[in-house]
Amino acid sequence: MEQVAGAKKNTKKAEPKKASPKKAAPKKAAPKKTAPKKKTTGKKKLTGFMKFLSEKRDEIKKMMPTAKVHEVAKKGGEMWRKLTDSEKKKYL
């Protein structure tokens, strides 16, 4: 095409090519479904000492009214060790 007289020449430099749009990141795989948790059937059986302590706790608290929990357990342990095997069988 002919340029019209007096028209300005296009002096702009060629524009650099536009960067192509970035490719979308690959989608992450859906998290795997985990197996349902097994329900426990209940608490563990009480040990002989725990049965003994639950029975004797009130007695110990009367002997030591200001005792803290760990002191009551400690005294219960001393009493448990003094029992004979035949006396312990009651709680086992």
The first five atom37 places (N, CA, C, CB, O) and aatype in JSON, in Angstrom:
{
  "aatype": [12, 6, 5, 19, 0, 7, 0, 11, 11, 2, 16, 11, 11, 0, 6, 14, 11, 11, 0, 15, 14, 11, 11, 0, 0, 14, 11, 11, 0, 0, 14, 11, 11, 16, 0, 14, 11, 11, 11, 16, 16, 7, 11, 11, 11, 10, 16, 7, 13, 12, 11, 13, 10, 15, 6, 11, 1, 3, 6, 9, 11, 11, 12, 12, 14, 16, 0, 11, 19, 8, 6, 19, 0, 11, 11, 7, 7, 6, 12, 17, 1, 11, 10, 16, 3, 15, 6, 11, 11, 11, 18, 10],
  "atom_mask": [
    [1, 1, 1, 1, 1],
    [1, 1, 1, 1, 1],
    [1, 1, 1, 1, 1],
    [1, 1, 1, 1, 1],
    [1, 1, 1, 1, 1],
    [1, 1, 1, 0, 1],
    [1, 1, 1, 1, 1],
    [1, 1, 1, 1, 1],
    [1, 1, 1, 1, 1],
    [1, 1, 1, 1, 1],
    [1, 1, 1, 1, 1],
    [1, 1, 1, 1, 1],
    [1, 1, 1, 1, 1],
    [1, 1, 1, 1, 1],
    [1, 1, 1, 1, 1],
    [1, 1, 1, 1, 1],
    [1, 1, 1, 1, 1],
    [1, 1, 1, 1, 1],
    [1, 1, 1, 1, 1],
    [1, 1, 1, 1, 1],
    [1, 1, 1, 1, 1],
    [1, 1, 1, 1, 1],
    [1, 1, 1, 1, 1],
    [1, 1, 1, 1, 1],
    [1, 1, 1, 1, 1],
    [1, 1, 1, 1, 1],
    [1, 1, 1, 1, 1],
    [1, 1, 1, 1, 1],
    [1, 1, 1, 1, 1],
    [1, 1, 1, 1, 1],
    [1, 1, 1, 1, 1],
    [1, 1, 1, 1, 1],
    [1, 1, 1, 1, 1],
    [1, 1, 1, 1, 1],
    [1, 1, 1, 1, 1],
    [1, 1, 1, 1, 1],
    [1, 1, 1, 1, 1],
    [1, 1, 1, 1, 1],
    [1, 1, 1, 1, 1],
    [1, 1, 1, 1, 1],
    [1, 1, 1, 1, 1],
    [1, 1, 1, 0, 1],
    [1, 1, 1, 1, 1],
    [1, 1, 1, 1, 1],
    [1, 1, 1, 1, 1],
    [1, 1, 1, 1, 1],
    [1, 1, 1, 1, 1],
    [1, 1, 1, 0, 1],
    [1, 1, 1, 1, 1],
    [1, 1, 1, 1, 1],
    [1, 1, 1, 1, 1],
    [1, 1, 1, 1, 1],
    [1, 1, 1, 1, 1],
    [1, 1, 1, 1, 1],
    [1, 1, 1, 1, 1],
    [1, 1, 1, 1, 1],
    [1, 1, 1, 1, 1],
    [1, 1, 1, 1, 1],
    [1, 1, 1, 1, 1],
    [1, 1, 1, 1, 1],
    [1, 1, 1, 1, 1],
    [1, 1, 1, 1, 1],
    [1, 1, 1, 1, 1],
    [1, 1, 1, 1, 1],
    [1, 1, 1, 1, 1],
    [1, 1, 1, 1, 1],
    [1, 1, 1, 1, 1],
    [1, 1, 1, 1, 1],
    [1, 1, 1, 1, 1],
    [1, 1, 1, 1, 1],
    [1, 1, 1, 1, 1],
    [1, 1, 1, 1, 1],
    [1, 1, 1, 1, 1],
    [1, 1, 1, 1, 1],
    [1, 1, 1, 1, 1],
    [1, 1, 1, 0, 1],
    [1, 1, 1, 0, 1],
    [1, 1, 1, 1, 1],
    [1, 1, 1, 1, 1],
    [1, 1, 1, 1, 1],
    [1, 1, 1, 1, 1],
    [1, 1, 1, 1, 1],
    [1, 1, 1, 1, 1],
    [1, 1, 1, 1, 1],
    [1, 1, 1, 1, 1],
    [1, 1, 1, 1, 1],
    [1, 1, 1, 1, 1],
    [1, 1, 1, 1, 1],
    [1, 1, 1, 1, 1],
    [1, 1, 1, 1, 1],
    [1, 1, 1, 1, 1],
    [1, 1, 1, 1, 1]
  ],
  "atom_positions": [
    [[0.82, -1.18, 0.0], [0.0, 0.0, 0.0], [0.87, 1.24, 0.0], [-0.94, 0.0, 1.19], [1.98, 1.3, 0.52]],
    [[0.3, 2.15, -0.58], [1.03, 3.41, -0.62], [0.72, 4.2, 0.62], [0.68, 4.21, -1.87], [-0.4, 4.17, 1.15]],
    [[1.69, 4.88, 1.05], [1.48, 5.71, 2.21], [0.97, 7.07, 1.77], [2.77, 5.83, 3.04], [1.42, 7.64, 0.77]],
    [[0.07, 7.56, 2.52], [-0.49, 8.87, 2.22], [0.55, 9.9, 2.61], [-1.85, 9.1, 2.96], [1.21, 9.77, 3.64]],
    [[0.69, 10.95, 1.77], [1.68, 11.97, 2.04], [1.37, 12.63, 3.36], [1.73, 13.0, 0.91], [0.2, 12.86, 3.69]],
    [[2.34, 12.92, 4.09], [2.2, 13.58, 5.35], [1.9, 12.63, 6.5], [0.0, 0.0, 0.0], [1.93, 13.02, 7.67]],
    [[1.63, 11.42, 6.17], [1.36, 10.47, 7.23], [2.68, 10.05, 7.86], [0.58, 9.24, 6.69], [3.69, 9.92, 7.18]],
    [[2.65, 9.84, 9.12], [3.87, 9.46, 9.81], [4.17, 8.0, 9.52], [3.75, 9.7, 11.34], [3.29, 7.15, 9.42]],
    [[5.41, 7.76, 9.38], [5.85, 6.39, 9.18], [5.81, 5.67, 10.53], [7.27, 6.33, 8.55], [6.06, 6.25, 11.59]],
    [[5.5, 4.43, 10.44], [5.48, 3.61, 11.65], [6.92, 3.37, 12.07], [4.72, 2.27, 11.42], [7.63, 2.57, 11.46]],
    [[7.34, 4.09, 13.14], [8.73, 3.98, 13.58], [8.9, 3.03, 14.75], [9.25, 5.34, 13.94], [10.0, 2.85, 15.27]],
    [[7.81, 2.45, 15.15], [7.91, 1.52, 16.28], [8.67, 0.29, 15.85], [6.51, 1.14, 16.81], [8.56, -0.2, 14.72]],
    [[9.44, -0.17, 16.77], [10.15, -1.41, 16.51], [9.16, -2.55, 16.64], [11.36, -1.59, 17.48], [8.12, -2.42, 17.29]],
    [[9.49, -3.63, 16.05], [8.62, -4.79, 16.12], [8.51, -5.22, 17.58], [9.17, -5.96, 15.22], [9.51, -5.35, 18.28]],
    [[7.29, -5.43, 18.01], [7.06, -5.84, 19.39], [7.57, -7.25, 19.59], [5.56, -5.74, 19.76], [7.42, -8.11, 18.72]],
    [[8.16, -7.49, 20.75], [8.62, -8.87, 21.01], [7.4, -9.78, 21.11], [9.49, -8.95, 22.31], [6.3, -9.37, 21.48]],
    [[7.65, -11.0, 20.79], [6.57, -11.97, 20.86], [6.1, -12.09, 22.31], [7.02, -13.36, 20.3], [6.91, -12.13, 23.23]],
    [[4.82, -12.14, 22.47], [4.27, -12.3, 23.81], [4.53, -13.72, 24.27], [2.75, -11.97, 23.84], [4.46, -14.67, 23.5]],
    [[4.82, -13.82, 25.54], [5.07, -15.14, 26.11], [3.78, -15.94, 26.03], [5.57, -15.05, 27.58], [2.69, -15.44, 26.31]],
    [[3.93, -17.16, 25.64], [2.74, -17.99, 25.55], [2.22, -18.23, 26.97], [3.04, -19.34, 24.82], [3.01, -18.29, 27.91]],
    [[0.93, -18.37, 27.12], [0.4, -18.58, 28.47], [1.01, -19.84, 29.08], [-1.14, -18.69, 28.44], [1.23, -20.85, 28.41]],
    [[1.28, -19.72, 30.38], [1.89, -20.86, 31.07], [0.93, -22.02, 31.1], [2.31, -20.47, 32.51], [-0.28, -21.86, 31.23]],
    [[1.51, -23.18, 30.98], [0.68, -24.38, 31.06], [0.24, -24.57, 32.5], [1.45, -25.64, 30.54], [1.0, -24.32, 33.43]],
    [[-0.96, -24.99, 32.67], [-1.49, -25.22, 34.02], [-0.72, -26.37, 34.67], [-3.01, -25.53, 33.98], [-0.37, -27.36, 34.02]],
    [[-0.47, -26.2, 35.95], [0.24, -27.25, 36.68], [-0.64, -28.5, 36.7], [0.58, -26.78, 38.14], [-1.86, -28.41, 36.78]],
    [[-0.01, -29.65, 36.62], [-0.82, -30.88, 36.63], [-1.57, -30.98, 37.96], [0.07, -32.14, 36.42], [-1.04, -30.64, 39.02]],
    [[-2.78, -31.45, 37.88], [-3.6, -31.57, 39.09], [-3.05, -32.66, 39.99], [-5.07, -31.87, 38.72], [-2.57, -33.7, 39.53]],
    [[-3.14, -32.39, 41.28], [-2.68, -33.39, 42.24], [-3.7, -34.5, 42.32], [-2.45, -32.76, 43.64], [-4.9, -34.29, 42.17]],
    [[-3.19, -35.68, 42.55], [-4.09, -36.83, 42.67], [-4.93, -36.68, 43.94], [-3.28, -38.17, 42.71], [-4.46, -36.15, 44.94]],
    [[-6.13, -37.13, 43.87], [-7.02, -37.06, 45.02], [-6.44, -37.89, 46.15], [-8.46, -37.54, 44.65], [-5.88, -38.96, 45.91]],
    [[-6.55, -37.42, 47.39], [-6.0, -38.2, 48.5], [-6.67, -39.57, 48.59], [-6.17, -37.44, 49.84], [-7.87, -39.73, 48.36]],
    [[-5.85, -40.54, 48.93], [-6.37, -41.9, 49.03], [-7.26, -42.01, 50.26], [-5.22, -42.94, 49.1], [-6.98, -41.42, 51.3]],
    [[-8.3, -42.74, 50.13], [-9.19, -42.96, 51.26], [-8.54, -43.98, 52.19], [-10.6, -43.45, 50.79], [-8.06, -45.02, 51.76]],
    [[-8.54, -43.65, 53.47], [-7.93, -44.55, 54.44], [-8.99, -45.53, 54.95], [-7.31, -43.75, 55.61], [-10.19, -45.26, 54.91]],
    [[-8.51, -46.63, 55.4], [-9.42, -47.63, 55.94], [-10.03, -47.09, 57.23], [-8.68, -48.98, 56.19], [-9.36, -46.37, 57.97]],
    [[-11.26, -47.41, 57.51], [-11.87, -46.92, 58.74], [-11.12, -47.45, 59.96], [-13.35, -47.33, 58.82], [-10.62, -48.58, 59.96]],
    [[-11.06, -46.63, 61.0], [-10.35, -47.03, 62.21], [-11.1, -48.14, 62.91], [-10.16, -45.83, 63.15], [-12.33, -48.16, 62.96]],
    [[-10.32, -49.05, 63.45], [-10.93, -50.15, 64.19], [-11.38, -49.64, 65.54], [-9.95, -51.35, 64.33], [-10.63, -48.93, 66.22]],
    [[-12.55, -50.0, 65.92], [-13.05, -49.61, 67.23], [-12.59, -50.63, 68.24], [-14.59, -49.48, 67.23], [-12.67, -51.83, 68.02]],
    [[-12.11, -50.13, 69.35], [-11.66, -51.03, 70.4], [-12.88, -51.56, 71.15], [-10.66, -50.32, 71.38], [-13.93, -50.91, 71.2]],
    [[-12.72, -52.71, 71.72], [-13.84, -53.32, 72.41], [-14.01, -52.79, 73.82], [-13.67, -54.82, 72.45], [-15.04, -53.05, 74.45]],
    [[-13.05, -52.07, 74.32], [-13.18, -51.54, 75.67], [-11.83, -51.34, 76.31], [0.0, 0.0, 0.0], [-10.8, -51.44, 75.66]],
    [[-11.86, -51.05, 77.56], [-10.63, -50.82, 78.3], [-9.98, -52.14, 78.68], [-10.9, -49.98, 79.55], [-10.61, -53.2, 78.68]],
    [[-8.7, -52.05, 79.0], [-7.98, -53.24, 79.44], [-8.47, -53.64, 80.83], [-6.45, -52.98, 79.46], [-9.02, -52.83, 81.57]],
    [[-8.26, -54.9, 81.15], [-8.63, -55.38, 82.49], [-7.76, -54.69, 83.52], [-8.47, -56.92, 82.59], [-6.59, -54.39, 83.28]],
    [[-8.37, -54.44, 84.67], [-7.6, -53.86, 85.76], [-6.62, -54.88, 86.3], [-8.53, -53.35, 86.88], [-6.91, -56.07, 86.37]],
    [[-5.46, -54.4, 86.68], [-4.48, -55.29, 87.3], [-4.88, -55.54, 88.74], [-3.04, -54.7, 87.22], [-5.73, -54.84, 89.3]],
    [[-4.26, -56.53, 89.33], [-4.55, -56.84, 90.73], [-4.28, -55.66, 91.63], [0.0, 0.0, 0.0], [-5.04, -55.38, 92.55]],
    [[-3.18, -54.97, 91.36], [-2.83, -53.81, 92.18], [-3.89, -52.71, 92.07], [-1.46, -53.25, 91.78], [-4.25, -52.1, 93.07]],
    [[-4.38, -52.47, 90.86], [-5.38, -51.41, 90.68], [-6.69, -51.77, 91.38], [-5.64, -51.17, 89.18], [-7.34, -50.9, 91.96]],
    [[-7.07, -53.04, 91.34], [-8.26, -53.47, 92.07], [-8.06, -53.26, 93.57], [-8.58, -54.96, 91.77], [-8.95, -52.77, 94.27]],
    [[-6.88, -53.65, 94.06], [-6.54, -53.48, 95.47], [-6.58, -52.0, 95.86], [-5.15, -54.08, 95.77], [-7.15, -51.64, 96.89]],
    [[-5.98, -51.17, 95.03], [-5.9, -49.75, 95.33], [-7.28, -49.09, 95.33], [-4.99, -49.05, 94.33], [-7.57, -48.24, 96.17]],
    [[-8.13, -49.48, 94.38], [-9.46, -48.88, 94.35], [-10.27, -49.27, 95.6], [-10.21, -49.32, 93.08], [-11.1, -48.5, 96.07]],
    [[-10.01, -50.47, 96.12], [-10.7, -50.92, 97.32], [-10.15, -50.23, 98.57], [-10.58, -52.44, 97.47], [-10.91, -49.92, 99.49]],
    [[-8.85, -50.01, 98.62], [-8.2, -49.48, 99.82], [-8.01, -47.96, 99.81], [-6.86, -50.14, 99.99], [-7.55, -47.39, 100.8]],
    [[-8.34, -47.3, 98.72], [-8.09, -45.87, 98.6], [-8.75, -45.05, 99.73], [-8.59, -45.37, 97.25], [-8.12, -44.17, 100.32]],
    [[-10.0, -45.36, 100.03], [-10.7, -44.62, 101.09], [-10.02, -44.82, 102.45], [-12.17, -45.07, 101.18], [-9.9, -43.89, 103.25]],
    [[-9.58, -46.05, 102.68], [-8.89, -46.34, 103.94], [-7.59, -45.53, 104.05], [-8.58, -47.86, 104.05], [-7.27, -45.0, 105.11]],
    [[-6.87, -45.45, 102.95], [-5.6, -44.7, 102.95], [-5.88, -43.22, 103.12], [-4.82, -44.95, 101.63], [-5.15, -42.53, 103.84]],
    [[-6.95, -42.71, 102.47], [-7.29, -41.29, 102.59], [-7.65, -40.92, 104.03], [-8.46, -40.94, 101.65], [-7.38, -39.81, 104.47]],
    [[-8.27, -41.88, 104.77], [-8.6, -41.62, 106.17], [-7.33, -41.53, 107.01], [-9.53, -42.71, 106.72], [-7.24, -40.72, 107.94]],
    [[-6.34, -42.38, 106.68], [-5.07, -42.37, 107.41], [-4.27, -41.1, 107.08], [-4.24, -43.62, 107.08], [-3.58, -40.56, 107.95]],
    [[-4.35, -40.64, 105.83], [-3.57, -39.49, 105.36], [-4.52, -38.5, 104.66], [-2.42, -39.94, 104.38], [-4.54, -38.46, 103.43]],
    [[-5.29, -37.71, 105.4], [-6.32, -36.86, 104.8], [-5.79, -35.77, 103.86], [-7.12, -36.21, 105.87], [-6.51, -35.34, 102.96]],
    [[-4.57, -35.32, 104.06], [-4.04, -34.25, 103.21], [-3.15, -34.78, 102.08], [-3.25, -33.27, 104.04], [-2.53, -34.0, 101.36]],
    [[-3.1, -36.11, 101.94], [-2.22, -36.72, 100.94], [-2.7, -36.42, 99.52], [-2.14, -38.23, 101.15], [-3.9, -36.35, 99.25]],
    [[-1.74, -36.23, 98.64], [-2.03, -36.01, 97.22], [-2.17, -37.37, 96.55], [-0.92, -35.15, 96.53], [-1.87, -38.41, 97.14]],
    [[-2.63, -37.36, 95.29], [-2.9, -38.6, 94.57], [-1.67, -39.5, 94.51], [-3.38, -38.29, 93.15], [-1.77, -40.7, 94.77]],
    [[-0.52, -38.93, 94.17], [0.68, -39.77, 94.05], [1.11, -40.33, 95.41], [1.82, -38.97, 93.43], [1.7, -41.41, 95.47]],
    [[0.84, -39.61, 96.48], [1.19, -40.1, 97.82], [0.29, -41.26, 98.22], [1.1, -38.97, 98.86], [0.74, -42.21, 98.86]],
    [[-0.99, -41.17, 97.83], [-1.93, -42.27, 98.11], [-1.5, -43.52, 97.35], [-3.39, -41.88, 97.73], [-1.51, -44.62, 97.89]],
    [[-1.11, -43.34, 96.07], [-0.67, -44.48, 95.27], [0.61, -45.1, 95.83], [-0.45, -44.05, 93.82], [0.78, -46.32, 95.83]],
    [[1.5, -44.24, 96.3], [2.75, -44.73, 96.88], [2.48, -45.56, 98.14], [3.69, -43.55, 97.21], [3.07, -46.63, 98.33]],
    [[1.59, -45.07, 98.98], [1.24, -45.81, 100.2], [0.55, -47.12, 99.83], [0.33, -44.95, 101.12], [0.78, -48.15, 100.46]],
    [[-0.31, -47.08, 98.81], [-0.98, -48.29, 98.35], [0.02, -49.32, 97.84], [0.0, 0.0, 0.0], [-0.15, -50.52, 98.06]],
    [[1.07, -48.85, 97.17], [2.13, -49.75, 96.69], [2.86, -50.41, 97.83], [0.0, 0.0, 0.0], [3.21, -51.59, 97.75]],
    [[3.11, -49.66, 98.89], [3.77, -50.23, 100.07], [2.9, -51.32, 100.69], [4.09, -49.13, 101.11], [3.38, -52.38, 101.08]],
    [[1.6, -51.02, 100.79], [0.67, -52.0, 101.37], [0.57, -53.24, 100.49], [-0.72, -51.38, 101.56], [0.48, -54.36, 101.01]],
    [[0.59, -53.05, 99.17], [0.49, -54.18, 98.23], [1.71, -55.09, 98.36], [0.37, -53.67, 96.78], [1.57, -56.31, 98.34]],
    [[2.89, -54.51, 98.49], [4.11, -55.32, 98.62], [4.13, -56.12, 99.91], [5.34, -54.42, 98.56], [4.75, -57.18, 99.96]],
    [[3.47, -55.65, 100.94], [3.44, -56.36, 102.23], [2.49, -57.55, 102.21], [3.04, -55.41, 103.34], [2.57, -58.42, 103.08]],
    [[1.56, -57.59, 101.23], [0.61, -58.7, 101.17], [1.31, -59.99, 100.78], [-0.53, -58.4, 100.19], [2.29, -59.97, 100.03]],
    [[0.81, -61.1, 101.27], [1.34, -62.41, 100.88], [0.68, -62.8, 99.55], [1.09, -63.49, 101.99], [-0.3, -62.19, 99.13]],
    [[1.22, -63.82, 98.92], [0.67, -64.27, 97.64], [-0.78, -64.75, 97.77], [1.52, -65.4, 97.06], [-1.6, -64.52, 96.89]],
    [[-1.07, -65.4, 98.88], [-2.44, -65.89, 99.08], [-3.41, -64.71, 99.23], [-2.51, -66.81, 100.33], [-4.56, -64.8, 98.78]],
    [[-2.97, -63.61, 99.86], [-3.83, -62.43, 100.0], [-3.99, -61.7, 98.65], [-3.24, -61.47, 101.05], [-5.03, -61.11, 98.37]],
    [[-2.95, -61.75, 97.83], [-3.0, -61.09, 96.52], [-3.93, -61.82, 95.56], [-1.6, -61.0, 95.92], [-4.5, -61.2, 94.67]],
    [[-4.1, -63.13, 95.72], [-4.95, -63.92, 94.82], [-6.38, -63.39, 94.79], [-4.95, -65.39, 95.25], [-7.07, -63.52, 93.78]],
    [[-6.81, -62.79, 95.88], [-8.16, -62.22, 95.97], [-8.37, -61.16, 94.87], [-8.4, -61.61, 97.37], [-9.47, -61.0, 94.35]],
    [[-7.31, -60.43, 94.54], [-7.4, -59.33, 93.59], [-6.99, -59.7, 92.17], [-6.55, -58.2, 94.07], [-7.23, -58.93, 91.24]],
    [[-6.39, -60.85, 92.0], [-5.93, -61.27, 90.67], [-6.96, -62.01, 89.88], [-4.73, -62.12, 90.8], [-6.7, -62.41, 88.75]]
  ]
}
